[in-house]
Amino acid sequence: MKYMFAHNEEKIAQEWKKYQGYTIRPLPSTLAYYGEIIAGHCSQTQFMLYGGTPEIRSIFQKVRYKLTLVDRSKAMVRAMGLLTEAQTPIASNERFLQRDWLKLDSLAEEFDVLIGDDAINMVSWPQFELFLQQAWRRLRLGGLFLCHLLVKPREDFIRKKLPELEDEFRRGSIKSSYDLASRLNFLCWDEKSYAMGWQQTIKRLGKEKLARFKPELDFVETFGLCNSQFSCPPSQLFEQLLERYFTVREVFFPHEHEYCLFEPLYILEKRMIQEKVR
């Protein structure tokens, strides 16, 4: 699956700039939290980042720590580099490795810290365990996995009817276009796959209905070229799964918007597993 329907690196970067503040990009409170953890390690720490999240890369560029970037799409990582502090596809402190996140056994090295901002959401729910298993294998014993993800929204948000949602927005109960965009996605959360995403929302609700929310939010113009899809399982199921491989040291929630209630950042420590991990 391609993240974007745009192919040119500059065009991808231009589109990604539109998403500032929305669920697809980390918020200031999350970045401050990342910064504290990164600064708490020395410059010799081996860090790996899933994908090319520009805000996280900028943190590393400022402190001049080395960072390994891992993703299937070189074009996407290079495009995100244009939005970093260095404003260059691959900065001097960065190393890019083109790999599938579900096939990291091809990497011989181990890392002290892995960072995945919404990365695990990009695989299907049945692949979550393989993703976590691969992360477990790439970490040194005692290593940390900073796993930020979207989980299943509240049931009443999922069951809400579109006219009710529109009424809430017009009455000011939904405070911002950022929460509105998420609430529209929540309506289209799929009960079988646990998935939602921009294209899924456009397809299910239709452009005509989404146009009701202009000018505050032009959903199609904003997200029409973004093909990111999110597998968002119930948090209880996710926690049961990750406990096979990691110990939860802490859970942080960003606080800028209502949708942050469903975007926990788990600080996970690699567990010692006695049985053989397949």
Residue pairs with C-beta under 8 A, 6 or more apart in sequence:
1 122
1 227
1 229
2 73
2 227
3 73
3 76
3 122
3 226
3 227
3 228
4 12
4 15
4 76
4 225
4 226
4 227
5 224
5 225
5 226
5 227
6 12
6 15
6 225
7 75
9 75
9 78
9 79
9 82
9 89
10 79
10 82
12 75
12 76
12 79
12 80
13 79
13 80
13 82
13 83
15 225
15 226
16 25
16 54
16 79
16 80
16 83
17 83
18 222
18 223
19 25
19 222
19 223
19 226
21 27
21 176
21 178
21 256
21 257
22 178
22 181
22 182
22 222
23 118
23 150
23 178
23 181
23 182
23 185
23 259
23 263
24 118
24 226
24 228
25 53
25 55
26 34
26 53
26 55
26 56
26 117
26 148
26 254
27 254
27 256
27 257
27 260
28 256
29 254
29 255
29 256
30 117
30 148
30 252
30 254
30 263
30 265
31 55
31 56
31 59
33 252
33 254
33 265
34 56
34 59
34 115
34 146
35 59
37 113
37 144
37 146
37 267
38 47
38 59
38 60
38 63
38 65
38 113
39 63
41 47
41 65
41 112
41 113
43 63
43 64
43 65
43 66
45 65
45 112
45 113
46 66
46 68
46 109
46 110
46 111
46 112
46 113
46 140
47 60
47 65
47 66
47 67
47 68
47 111
47 112
47 113
47 114
47 115
48 67
48 68
48 69
48 70
48 111
48 113
48 114
48 115
48 138
49 56
49 57
49 67
49 68
49 69
49 70
49 114
49 115
49 116
50 70
50 71
50 101
50 114
50 115
50 116
50 117
50 119
51 69
51 70
51 71
51 76
51 77
51 80
51 116
51 117
51 119
52 69
52 71
52 76
52 77
52 78
52 79
52 80
52 81
53 80
53 115
53 117
54 80
54 81
54 82
54 83
54 84
56 115
56 117
57 67
57 69
57 80
57 81
57 84
57 85
57 86
57 91
57 94
58 84
58 85
58 86
60 66
60 67
60 93
60 94
61 84
61 85
61 86
61 91
61 93
62 85
64 93
65 93
66 93
66 94
66 95
67 93
67 94
67 95
68 94
68 95
68 96
68 97
68 111
69 77
69 90
69 94
69 95
69 96
69 97
70 96
70 97
70 99
70 101
70 104
70 107
71 77
71 96
71 98
71 99
71 101
72 98
72 99
72 100
72 101
74 96
74 98
77 89
77 90
77 96
78 89
78 90
79 89
81 87
81 88
81 89
81 90
81 91
81 94
82 88
82 89
84 91
86 92
90 96
97 107
99 106
99 107
101 119
101 122
101 123
101 131
101 134
102 123
102 127
102 130
102 131
102 134
103 134
104 134
104 135
104 137
104 138
105 134
105 137
107 138
109 138
110 138
110 139
110 140
110 143
111 138
111 139
111 140
111 143
112 139
112 140
112 143
112 144
113 143
113 144
113 145
113 146
114 135
114 138
114 139
114 143
114 144
114 145
114 146
115 145
115 146
116 135
116 145
116 146
116 147
116 148
116 149
117 148
118 148
118 149
118 150
118 230
119 147
119 149
120 128
120 131
120 132
120 147
120 149
120 231
121 149
121 150
121 229
121 230
121 231
121 232
122 228
122 229
122 230
122 231
123 130
123 131
123 231
124 193
124 195
124 231
125 193
125 194
125 195
125 231
125 233
128 231
128 233
128 238
128 241
129 241
129 244
132 241
132 242
132 244
132 245
132 246
133 245
133 277
133 278
135 145
135 147
135 245
136 245
136 246
136 270
136 271
136 273
136 277
137 277
139 145
139 270
140 270
141 270
141 272
142 269
142 270
143 269
143 270
144 249
144 267
144 268
144 269
144 270
145 246
145 266
145 267
145 268
145 269
145 270
146 265
146 266
146 267
146 268
147 242
147 265
147 266
147 268
148 263
148 264
148 265
148 266
149 232
149 238
149 263
149 264
149 266
150 230
150 232
150 262
150 263
151 232
151 233
151 234
151 235
151 238
151 262
151 263
151 264
152 158
152 189
152 194
152 232
152 233
152 234
152 235
152 262
153 182
153 186
153 189
153 232
153 262
154 186
154 261
154 262
157 183
157 186
157 187
158 186
158 187
158 189
160 183
160 186
160 187
162 187
162 205
162 209
165 174
165 183
165 184
165 187
166 212
166 213
168 174
169 180
169 183
169 213
169 216
174 180
174 183
174 258
175 257
175 258
176 257
177 216
177 217
178 256
178 257
178 259
179 257
179 258
179 259
180 213
180 216
180 217
181 217
181 219
181 222
181 223
182 257
182 258
182 259
182 262
183 259
184 201
184 205
184 210
184 213
184 219
185 196
185 197
185 198
185 200
185 201
186 196
187 201
187 204
187 205
188 196
188 200
188 201
188 204
188 205
189 195
189 196
189 232
190 196
190 200
193 231
194 231
194 232
194 233
194 234
195 229
195 230
195 231
195 232
196 229
196 230
196 232
197 227
197 228
197 229
197 230
198 223
198 224
198 226
198 227
198 228
199 223
199 226
199 227
199 229
200 229
201 210
201 219
201 223
202 210
202 219
202 220
202 223
202 224
207 220
210 219
210 220
211 218
211 220
213 219
232 262
235 264
239 248
242 248
242 266
242 268
244 273
245 268
245 270
245 271
245 273
245 277
246 268
246 269
246 270
246 271
247 268
247 269
247 271
248 266
248 267
248 268
249 267
249 268
249 269
250 266
250 267
251 264
251 265
251 266
251 267
252 264
252 265
252 267
253 260
253 261
253 263
253 264
253 265
254 260
254 263
254 265
